[in-house]
Amino acid sequence: MKLRVGIFDSGIGGFTILNSLLKTRTDVEVFYLADTKRIPFGNKNFKEIRLIAKEICTFFEDKNLDALLIACNTTNACALDILENNLRVPCFDLINSVSDIVDKQIIGVLATQTTVKSSYYKNAISSKKENTIIFEQECPEFVSEIEKEKLNYDRINYLSDLYLRPLINKNIEELILGCSHYPLIYDFLREKIGSKIKIIDPSKALIKKFNKCYPILETNSYESLSYDNIKFFVTAENDLFSKKVKFWFEINKEISLVNLGSNV
């Protein structure tokens, strides 16, 4: 029997969580929701994100989920309580998962404007590890660039320099990719910083925590990557999202268009 797992994001950022999940186990049926009508979430205010979170809960209500994987750091930072209280299934989030594995003193975080303003990363890490120094950097243009059908490598290269420079100047020892979109440009970021600086992809910490809660039977362990049991839902531009799925996963999948019923 397969675990019914929900994943949501504003767009393709959740692909990092989906891939991390599917590279460890095969006993899952995934319902992936991308709220493409309202992307990006990272420039919306606290109240707007909480309203969106309630609508996301309504979407997942009839999916009989065993667990929800929160693939959006901004929603994680602003509305984790809404997701947990409304869905009443185990909710695995990025920020609390990654704060468990930080082991250096000087930490850099790349994130959206709203995530940085919430100070959720700073508070979560500081509460678990004393004497850490945390520097957060807003990256307002990353998501819109990563979401493009064809990546503009020159632009992403420029933005990577712009956003990383302040953190490198602080002599950070670890870099947290505090938006699920950012691991999709890992190679750009890795080239920009010294090899001694560890880059942390929170999706891996989240999936590790999920797999610990739902142990993998030997018969369900990963053998080869399969997207057969994945259902994709979007709130706008399903044809464009289909092209993105093909670009990142090299598969053709049906993309269902849904309405979350809000003007936020």
C-alpha positions in Angstrom: 0.0 0.0 0.0 1.4 3.4 -1.0 1.8 6.4 1.2 -0.3 9.3 0.0 1.9 12.4 0.1 1.1 16.0 -0.7 3.7 18.5 -1.9 3.0 22.1 -2.7 4.9 25.1 -3.9 4.2 28.3 -5.9 5.8 26.6 -8.9 8.7 24.2 -9.7 10.6 24.7 -6.5 9.0 21.6 -5.1 10.7 19.6 -7.8 13.7 19.5 -5.4 11.7 17.9 -2.7 10.0 15.5 -5.1 13.3 14.4 -6.6 14.8 13.9 -3.1 11.8 11.8 -2.1 11.7 9.6 -5.3 15.4 9.0 -5.0 14.9 7.2 -1.7 11.7 5.2 -2.0 9.0 3.9 -4.4 6.0 3.4 -2.0 4.5 6.8 -2.5 1.7 8.3 -4.4 2.3 12.1 -4.7 -0.1 14.9 -5.2 1.9 17.9 -6.3 0.2 21.3 -6.2 1.8 24.4 -7.8 0.0 27.6 -7.2 1.3 29.1 -10.4 -1.5 31.8 -10.5 0.1 33.5 -7.6 3.8 32.9 -8.1 6.0 34.1 -6.5 5.0 33.8 -2.9 8.2 35.4 -1.7 7.1 39.0 -2.2 3.7 38.6 -0.6 3.0 39.7 2.9 2.4 37.6 6.0 -1.4 37.9 5.9 -1.6 36.9 2.2 0.6 33.9 2.7 -1.7 32.7 5.6 -4.8 33.1 3.4 -3.1 31.1 0.6 -2.2 28.4 3.2 -5.8 28.0 4.2 -6.8 27.5 0.5 -4.0 25.0 0.0 -5.4 23.0 3.0 -8.8 23.0 1.3 -7.4 21.6 -1.8 -5.7 18.7 0.0 -8.6 17.9 2.3 -10.1 15.2 0.1 -6.8 13.7 -0.9 -6.7 11.5 2.2 -3.0 12.3 2.8 -0.7 10.4 5.0 1.7 13.4 5.1 2.3 16.8 3.7 5.8 17.9 2.5 5.9 21.7 2.7 8.1 22.7 -0.3 7.7 26.4 0.1 9.9 28.1 2.6 7.8 31.3 2.7 4.7 29.4 3.6 6.7 27.4 6.1 7.9 30.6 7.7 4.5 32.3 7.8 1.8 29.7 8.1 3.2 26.3 9.3 0.6 26.4 12.2 -2.3 26.7 9.7 -1.2 23.7 7.7 -0.7 21.6 10.8 -3.9 22.6 12.4 -6.2 22.3 9.4 -4.9 19.2 7.7 -4.2 17.2 10.9 -1.6 15.0 9.2 2.1 15.0 9.8 3.6 18.1 8.1 7.3 18.0 7.3 8.8 21.4 6.8 12.1 22.6 5.4 13.2 25.1 8.0 12.9 23.0 11.1 14.4 20.0 9.2 17.5 21.9 8.1 18.0 23.6 11.4 18.6 20.2 12.9 21.7 19.5 10.8 23.5 22.8 10.9 26.9 22.3 12.5 29.0 25.4 11.8 29.0 28.7 13.6 28.7 31.3 10.8 25.7 30.5 8.6 24.5 32.2 5.5 20.9 31.9 4.2 19.7 32.7 0.7 15.9 33.3 0.8 12.9 35.3 -0.4 12.1 38.7 1.0 9.2 37.5 3.1 11.1 34.5 4.5 14.0 36.8 5.6 11.6 39.3 7.1 10.0 36.6 9.2 13.3 35.7 10.9 12.1 32.1 11.0 15.4 30.6 9.9 17.3 32.7 12.3 15.0 31.8 15.2 14.9 28.1 14.3 18.6 27.7 14.1 19.4 29.8 17.2 17.0 27.8 19.3 18.8 24.6 18.5 22.4 25.7 18.3 23.8 28.3 20.6 26.4 30.9 19.5 25.6 30.7 15.8 25.9 33.9 13.7 23.3 33.9 10.9 23.3 36.2 8.0 20.3 36.2 5.7 20.2 37.5 2.1 17.1 38.4 0.2 17.0 37.2 -3.4 14.0 38.9 -5.0 14.7 38.0 -8.6 15.9 34.3 -8.4 12.5 32.7 -8.5 11.2 34.5 -11.5 14.4 33.7 -13.4 14.4 30.0 -12.4 10.7 29.7 -13.4 11.4 30.8 -17.0 10.9 28.1 -19.6 14.4 28.7 -20.8 17.0 29.7 -18.2 18.9 32.9 -18.9 22.3 31.8 -17.8 23.9 35.2 -18.0 21.2 36.7 -15.8 21.4 33.9 -13.2 25.1 34.2 -13.2 24.9 37.9 -12.5 22.3 37.5 -9.8 24.3 34.7 -8.1 27.2 37.1 -7.8 25.0 39.9 -6.5 23.3 37.8 -3.8 26.3 35.7 -2.7 28.8 38.5 -2.4 27.5 40.0 0.9 27.5 36.5 2.5 31.0 35.6 1.3 32.2 38.9 2.7 30.9 37.7 6.1 33.1 34.6 6.0 30.2 32.2 6.2 31.0 28.5 6.8 27.7 27.0 5.6 25.2 28.3 3.1 21.5 27.3 3.3 19.5 27.4 0.2 16.4 28.8 1.9 14.0 28.6 -1.1 13.2 25.4 -2.7 13.8 26.8 -6.1 17.5 27.6 -5.4 18.9 24.0 -5.5 17.8 23.9 -9.1 20.7 26.3 -9.8 23.1 24.6 -7.4 25.9 24.4 -10.0 25.8 28.2 -10.5 26.1 28.8 -6.8 28.7 26.1 -6.2 31.0 27.8 -8.7 30.8 31.1 -6.9 31.9 30.1 -3.4 34.9 28.4 -2.0 35.0 24.6 -1.6 35.3 25.0 2.1 31.8 26.4 2.4 29.2 23.7 2.7 26.0 24.2 0.7 22.9 22.8 2.4 19.8 21.7 0.4 17.0 21.6 3.0 15.0 19.2 0.9 17.4 16.4 1.7 17.0 17.1 5.5 13.2 17.1 5.1 13.2 13.8 3.3 15.5 12.2 5.8 13.1 13.2 8.6 10.2 11.9 6.6 11.9 8.6 5.9 12.7 8.2 9.6 9.1 8.7 10.5 7.9 6.3 7.7 10.6 3.6 7.5 11.3 2.2 4.1 10.7 -1.5 3.7 13.4 -3.3 1.7 11.0 -4.1 -1.1 10.2 -0.3 -1.4 13.7 1.0 -1.5 14.9 3.0 -4.5 16.0 1.1 -7.6 15.3 3.5 -10.5 13.6 6.9 -10.7 9.9 6.7 -11.6 7.3 9.4 -11.9 4.4 7.0 -12.6 2.6 7.7 -9.3 2.8 11.5 -9.4 -0.2 13.7 -10.1 0.5 17.4 -10.9 -2.0 20.2 -10.3 -1.6 23.9 -11.1 -3.7 27.0 -10.7 -2.7 28.6 -14.0 -0.8 28.0 -17.3 -0.9 24.2 -17.3 0.6 24.0 -20.8 3.6 26.0 -19.7 4.0 23.9 -16.5 3.9 20.8 -18.6 6.9 22.1 -20.6 8.8 22.8 -17.3 8.1 19.2 -16.1 9.5 18.0 -19.4 12.5 20.2 -19.1 13.4 19.3 -15.5 12.3 15.6 -15.5 12.4 14.7 -19.2 8.9 13.2 -18.9 5.4 14.0 -20.3 2.7 14.2 -17.7 -0.9 15.3 -17.6 -1.2 18.6 -15.7 -4.6 19.3 -14.1 -5.9 22.8 -13.8 -7.6 23.6 -10.5 -9.1 26.7 -8.9 -8.3 27.6 -5.2 -10.9 30.3 -5.3 -9.2 33.4 -4.1 -8.1 36.8 -5.3 -5.0 37.1 -3.1 
